């Protein structure tokens, strides 16, 4: 039977699933941000990349930087100012990303004239669905960050156990006296 070189336990599986969810979420964020921005800035490029693609990549990197600043160990009131700056940038990027997700979803729905039916009108769909998708993206973002914070704190604060051999430590000194042994001669209370 083949043995994996990495020990697979619940924590490894949990963080692997969390990483896959984060990558999928960031890919969705990248594409919706790029799609929405292409309608504002079409046809401009630099070094072979379009402006919307560069801004979408920047938004995703700010998201990862915000996550890193949240996971970083806290120092209390002596927290460096740049950590708070990165956190504020992350909050602003999250709000901007939600707005661009709303706009991108609305544009994608406007391109489909067959939306709507007798039960739900096209107008109602165009009003509710983009807002619902944007709020869902914001909720998923907060949930992922909260999960990473809670699991990261629990995982990072777990005590590290050093791997030592069972008999490598010296034995502790005995706490009870050995019968018949008197280190400084016979005690005075014993008369023979």
Beta strands, then each sheet from edge to edge (+ up, - down):
strand 1: 45-46
strand 2: 49-50
sheet 1: 1+ 2-
end
